[in-house]
Each structure stands twice: as structure tokens, then as C-alpha cells.
Amino acid sequence: MAAPQQSFMANRLLARLPEADYQAVAPYLEFCDLPKGAVLARQGEPVDHVHFPVSGIGSVVVVTAEGNRAEAGLFGFEGYVPAHAAAGIRKSPHEVIAQIEGGAYRLEFGIFVTLIDTNKAFRTLVQRSVAAFTIQLSHTAASNALHEVSERLARWLLMCDDRIKGRQLPLTHEFMAIMLAVRRPSVTTALHILEGNRFIKAERSLITIRDREAMEEFAKDAYGGPEEQHRLLMEACL
């Protein structure tokens, strides 16, 4: 599928390119489906494509030497993955997976690197996207150290909600435990707290956001800062 006219481009990074720069990138974009569980990059292996999601949600996952897994960052239609491609590094330091199905436009790795070198506006937006993602990672580390599991889960669900249409998230307790790097019973307890406050409705493999505003207040400073900094970075003039 060819890339759409820029006014219909759902990926926010590509949509913010000046029109002439978008036209220079568009011929190389290839649409692909991202089913749940699709692996966009494997840790320690070379990356073939750089993806610009238009729907769905994905995770950047750290896998330790003993096989333990934890989410480092969350992404959706606001940017691209994997972030390290901006430095011309092909070997992936992390696993990148789709956790809620969607779609993306992708560029071959070599073409992406060439566009970074030759298209100034494209390079600037990619660099800002990397900066915004780094801010998210730092706040994730801070949240893991400072906040209760229920507050961390509220933050994570709000971040997911930012990247989907509607208010329903098809997520299992097991998957949320991996993403938060906690035991499954801790997720169950945190969900009970959020549901007891009527922020969400938790069903089997499905979370429905009921009161987003109240959940933002509950999350305190775990949520909001990186989101505002991302907005400022990406909306600044090129």
C-alpha cells in the first residue's frame, strides 16, 4: 500500500514534516500490518526496517542474560521504532514488539539512514522523537523507583489510552506484569484498587477506561510530564 496524502497520514512524526520533505520520504514508505505479538526487532539481531506506527501500541522490552523481561518504553503513532536506528546502529539492543494490533508504514533501514543524512527536516523530527522517547525512559525509571504499583499501572494505562481510539485495552494480567516488571498478583491487586475507585473496569483480557481525569489525579506526578515535553518538542518550529 502506497503512503497516503500527508493530510491523511496518521503517524504524527511523518504528518509534521514540511510538505516537500514528506513527498521526498513518501515513495519509500511501505504499509504493513502489526498483529499482536509481532516482533519488530529482536535483541542482538540486525534490524531490517524502521517502523512508523499509525495505530496500535508497542513496547520496547529489555531482556536480561537470564531471560527476564521488562518494558523500558511504550510507543504508538507519535513516532518511530527502533530509536537507535537514528544513530545508524543496525543491531538492536532491545526487543521491540506489538502489544495491541495495529499498522505501520516502514522504511528499509538503509533508506532510513540515507534520509537522515539528506533530509534535514526528517532528521530534525527523528532527533526530537529520540529526545522525547529518552525522556519517557527516564521517567519510567523514576516511576519504578518512586511510585506504588497501582500508580505505575495507572500511568501505564493512561499512556496506552493516549495511543488508541476508544477506551478499551485488550490486555492480560500476565502481560501487564511483564510490562511493569512485577509479579502477577501485584497487578491483580493494583487493578482492584483502580477498579474500586471506578477509574477502570477490568474484565478478562480487557481493560475499559471509565474515568480518565480521576485516574490522572491518582497517578500524581507519575504521568503528564513526559507527555507535555513530547508535545513541546514535536510542535516546535522546524
C-alpha positions as a printed NumPy array, in Angstrom:
array([[  0.   ,   0.   ,   0.   ],
       [  1.415,   3.389,  -1.02 ],
       [  1.709,   6.157,   1.534],
       [ -1.391,   8.385,   1.71 ],
       [ -1.574,  12.098,   1.079],
       [  0.032,  13.836,   4.016],
       [ -3.282,  15.181,   5.292],
       [ -4.373,  11.554,   5.846],
       [ -1.119,  10.361,   7.43 ],
       [ -1.884,   9.1  ,  10.947],
       [  1.727,   8.884,  12.097],
       [  2.321,  12.206,  13.809],
       [  6.034,  12.424,  13.055],
       [  5.506,  11.98 ,   9.32 ],
       [  2.453,  14.25 ,   9.388],
       [  4.566,  17.095,  10.827],
       [  7.108,  17.091,   8.012],
       [  7.013,  20.064,   5.647],
       [  5.078,  19.02 ,   2.559],
       [  8.119,  18.884,   0.245],
       [ 10.048,  16.762,   2.741],
       [  7.113,  14.408,   3.174],
       [  6.934,  13.977,  -0.6  ],
       [ 10.634,  13.047,  -0.583],
       [ 10.012,  10.333,   2.025],
       [  6.612,   9.004,   0.899],
       [  7.759,   6.936,  -2.138],
       [  9.855,   4.723,   0.148],
       [  7.127,   4.058,   2.722],
       [  5.543,   0.607,   2.734],
       [  2.452,  -0.234,   4.788],
       [  2.45 ,  -3.338,   6.972],
       [  0.076,  -4.877,   9.485],
       [  1.274,  -5.283,  13.052],
       [ -0.645,  -8.182,  14.624],
       [ -0.484,  -8.625,  18.386],
       [  2.85 , -10.149,  19.306],
       [  4.579,  -9.135,  16.073],
       [  8.32 ,  -8.712,  16.612],
       [  9.698,  -5.548,  15.007],
       [ 13.212,  -6.059,  16.345],
       [ 14.959,  -8.891,  18.16 ],
       [ 17.554,  -8.164,  20.795],
       [ 21.052,  -8.695,  19.446],
       [ 19.92 ,  -9.096,  15.824],
       [ 20.073,  -6.662,  12.876],
       [ 17.054,  -4.514,  12.061],
       [ 15.705,  -4.701,   8.516],
       [ 13.072,  -1.945,   8.754],
       [ 12.251,   1.171,  10.728],
       [  8.534,   1.416,  11.578],
       [  6.287,   4.477,  11.844],
       [  3.081,   3.198,  13.507],
       [ -0.301,   4.597,  12.537],
       [ -2.325,   2.518,  15.016],
       [ -1.829,   0.003,  17.792],
       [  0.634,   0.046,  20.666],
       [  4.089,  -1.453,  21.014],
       [  6.736,  -1.935,  23.666],
       [ 10.499,  -1.737,  23.828],
       [ 11.465,  -4.64 ,  26.084],
       [ 14.74 ,  -5.305,  27.876],
       [ 15.698,  -8.986,  28.066],
       [ 18.357,  -9.86 ,  30.655],
       [ 21.034, -12.531,  30.33 ],
       [ 18.854, -14.859,  32.452],
       [ 15.818, -14.263,  30.25 ],
       [ 13.909, -11.871,  32.498],
       [ 11.854,  -9.31 ,  30.596],
       [ 10.642,  -5.797,  31.449],
       [  9.272,  -2.921,  29.412],
       [ 11.597,   0.044,  29.007],
       [  9.333,   2.191,  26.819],
       [  5.942,   2.399,  25.139],
       [  5.222,   3.7  ,  21.64 ],
       [  2.397,   4.287,  19.189],
       [  1.515,   6.671,  16.373],
       [  3.582,   9.523,  17.827],
       [  6.961,   8.445,  16.467],
       [  9.023,   5.573,  15.127],
       [ 10.941,   2.491,  16.279],
       [ 13.597,   1.412,  16.945],
       [ 15.079,   4.649,  18.301],
       [ 18.715,   3.518,  17.959],
       [ 18.356,   3.46 ,  14.148],
       [ 18.813,   7.254,  14.18 ],
       [ 22.479,   6.674,  15.035],
       [ 22.9  ,   4.276,  12.109],
       [ 23.11 ,   1.32 ,  14.519],
       [ 21.549,  -1.725,  12.911],
       [ 21.947,  -4.306,  15.682],
       [ 19.069,  -3.973,  18.13 ],
       [ 19.897,  -3.667,  21.854],
       [ 16.276,  -4.447,  22.771],
       [ 13.237,  -6.445,  21.716],
       [ 10.5  ,  -4.391,  20.07 ],
       [  7.024,  -5.955,  19.918],
       [  3.425,  -5.023,  19.122],
       [  1.246,  -5.457,  22.202],
       [ -2.035,  -4.195,  20.684],
       [ -2.549,  -4.881,  16.989],
       [ -2.311,  -2.06 ,  14.508],
       [ -0.431,  -0.98 ,  11.412],
       [  2.624,   0.993,  10.378],
       [  4.491,   2.437,   7.447],
       [  8.044,   1.196,   7.297],
       [ 11.305,   2.182,   5.656],
       [ 14.164,  -0.127,   4.793],
       [ 16.975,   0.502,   7.267],
       [ 19.428,   1.714,   4.599],
       [ 16.886,   4.148,   3.147],
       [ 16.095,   5.469,   6.634],
       [ 19.789,   6.155,   7.273],
       [ 20.131,   7.866,   3.887],
       [ 17.115,  10.089,   4.596],
       [ 18.622,  11.028,   7.962],
       [ 21.719,  12.217,   6.092],
       [ 19.971,  14.01 ,   3.228],
       [ 16.667,  15.369,   4.567],
       [ 17.21 ,  17.987,   7.268],
       [ 13.572,  18.268,   8.396],
       [ 13.243,  14.49 ,   8.591],
       [ 16.474,  14.284,  10.616],
       [ 15.301,  17.03 ,  12.991],
       [ 11.973,  15.337,  13.743],
       [ 13.64 ,  11.95 ,  14.202],
       [ 16.119,  13.501,  16.641],
       [ 13.299,  15.172,  18.57 ],
       [ 11.445,  11.869,  18.684],
       [ 14.545,  10.223,  20.17 ],
       [ 14.805,  13.018,  22.753],
       [ 11.135,  12.607,  23.715],
       [ 11.495,   8.843,  23.995],
       [ 14.577,   9.26 ,  26.196],
       [ 12.539,  11.488,  28.499],
       [  9.865,   8.789,  28.703],
       [ 12.516,   6.167,  29.575],
       [ 13.952,   8.324,  32.362],
       [ 10.51 ,   8.882,  33.86 ],
       [  9.791,   5.157,  33.674],
       [ 12.948,   4.507,  35.689],
       [ 11.943,   7.173,  38.208],
       [  8.402,   5.841,  38.47 ],
       [  9.633,   2.287,  39.046],
       [ 11.708,   3.574,  41.972],
       [  9.303,   6.091,  43.488],
       [  5.696,   5.073,  42.9  ],
       [  3.398,   2.344,  44.162],
       [  2.434,  -0.39 ,  41.71 ],
       [ -1.124,   0.987,  41.488],
       [  0.216,   4.427,  40.495],
       [  2.607,   2.865,  37.977],
       [ -0.245,   0.85 ,  36.488],
       [ -2.41 ,   3.983,  36.275],
       [  0.429,   5.75 ,  34.432],
       [  0.89 ,   2.847,  32.043],
       [ -2.834,   2.563,  31.259],
       [ -3.017,   6.321,  30.644],
       [ -0.072,   6.067,  28.253],
       [ -1.827,   3.239,  26.409],
       [ -5.06 ,   5.229,  26.303],
       [ -3.176,   8.141,  24.717],
       [ -2.358,   5.911,  21.75 ],
       [ -5.658,   4.219,  20.908],
       [ -9.107,   5.142,  19.711],
       [-11.857,   4.422,  22.194],
       [-11.413,   3.432,  25.803],
       [-10.866,  -0.346,  25.67 ],
       [ -7.466,  -2.009,  26.041],
       [ -7.164,  -5.745,  25.263],
       [ -4.537,  -6.572,  27.902],
       [ -3.966,  -9.619,  30.101],
       [ -2.781,  -9.6  ,  33.719],
       [  0.257, -11.634,  32.694],
       [  1.266,  -9.149,  30.018],
       [  0.845,  -6.169,  32.349],
       [  3.024,  -7.929,  34.931],
       [  5.808,  -8.285,  32.363],
       [  5.478,  -4.675,  31.267],
       [  5.644,  -3.384,  34.858],
       [  8.301,  -5.906,  35.964],
       [  6.188,  -7.101,  38.9  ],
       [  4.55 , -10.361,  39.916],
       [  1.102, -11.103,  38.526],
       [ -0.59 , -10.911,  41.99 ],
       [  0.72 ,  -7.327,  42.282],
       [ -1.051,  -6.429,  39.028],
       [ -4.268,  -8.048,  40.266],
       [ -4.113,  -6.029,  43.495],
       [ -3.396,  -2.79 ,  41.608],
       [ -6.277,  -3.434,  39.214],
       [ -8.609,  -3.961,  42.177],
       [ -7.524,  -0.577,  43.567],
       [ -8.127,   1.193,  40.247],
       [-11.448,  -0.585,  39.742],
       [-12.508,   0.099,  43.323],
       [-12.005,   3.798,  42.645],
       [-14.1  ,   3.393,  39.475],
       [-11.231,   4.552,  37.254],
       [-11.455,   1.402,  35.128],
       [-13.492,  -1.714,  34.534],
       [-11.356,  -4.857,  34.464],
       [-12.647,  -7.927,  32.632],
       [-10.872, -10.98 ,  31.315],
       [ -8.185,  -9.706,  28.891],
       [ -9.924,  -6.319,  28.634],
       [ -9.497,  -3.027,  30.497],
       [-12.026,  -0.226,  29.96 ],
       [-11.101,   3.318,  30.997],
       [-14.071,   4.792,  32.876],
       [-12.768,   7.99 ,  34.491],
       [ -9.558,   9.161,  32.889],
       [ -9.426,  12.529,  34.656],
       [ -9.675,  10.94 ,  38.098],
       [ -7.037,   8.363,  37.204],
       [ -4.664,  11.143,  36.124],
       [ -5.073,  12.716,  39.568],
       [ -4.447,   9.337,  41.202],
       [ -1.248,   8.815,  39.171],
       [  0.11 ,  12.115,  40.558],
       [  3.493,  13.018,  39.064],
       [  3.949,   9.572,  37.512],
       [  2.088,  10.833,  34.435],
       [  1.972,  14.06 ,  32.444],
       [  5.496,  15.444,  32.457],
       [  6.951,  13.407,  29.577],
       [  3.748,  13.831,  27.579],
       [  3.935,  17.627,  27.813],
       [  7.637,  17.644,  26.952],
       [  6.949,  15.432,  23.937],
       [  4.292,  17.851,  22.732],
       [  6.623,  20.836,  23.083],
       [  9.476,  19.059,  21.305],
       [  7.422,  17.907,  18.337],
       [  5.407,  21.098,  17.898],
       [  8.435,  23.413,  17.881],
       [  9.106,  25.048,  14.53 ],
       [ 11.419,  23.191,  12.165]])
